[in-house]
Amino acid sequence: MVCESLLIVHRAGRFVVARAAANRFELTRTADGWKIQRRVTRALDGTPESRDLLALDR
């Protein structure tokens, strides 16, 4: 599973995006339900690594 996340903070009377990231989760089903086996996070800063991580879900 791949998704994006935003950290939004309140500064000087307005809300701004402090950080944007791409996240890839690898899940495993256990007797207790789904668990995160591995998570990879890359900053969405225009680098090939973040774009490649988002492309893995296609």
N, C-alpha and C positions, 0 to 999 in steps of 0.2 A: 504494500500500500504506500502510495506517495501523496504528500499533501504539502501545502505551504502554511506558514505561521507568521503572525505579525505581533510584535510587542509594541503596544500603543501606550504612550505616557502623556500625562497632563503637565504641560510646561507653559508658564507665562500666560495662563488663561485660555489655552487652546490644546487640543489633542494632536500629537505628532507621532509618526511611526519612528520608533527608535531602532528597530531591527526587523528585518524580514529574512526568513529562512525557508529552505526546502528540506523536507523531512522524509526519509524512507524508513518504513517499519517492516520488519519480517516477523510474522506471527507464528506461534505454535499452539495447536490445540492440546489442552491437557484435560485431565479429569475434572478440574475446577473451572474450565472455560478457556478462552483465548488468552494467551500471555505474549508479551513482547519478548522475542528472542534476541533481536538486534535492532538498534536504531542508529541511523546515520543522519546527521544534520549538517547542512552547508549554508553559509550566508548567501543570500541572493544579492550578490555584489557585481554581477556581470562576468564572473569567472567561468571558464568552461566546466569546472567541477560542479557548480550549482546547476547549470543548464543540463549537464549530463545526468545528474541525479533525478531531475524532473522528467527527463526523457525515458527513464527506465520503466515508467508506468504505462507506456504506450504500446 
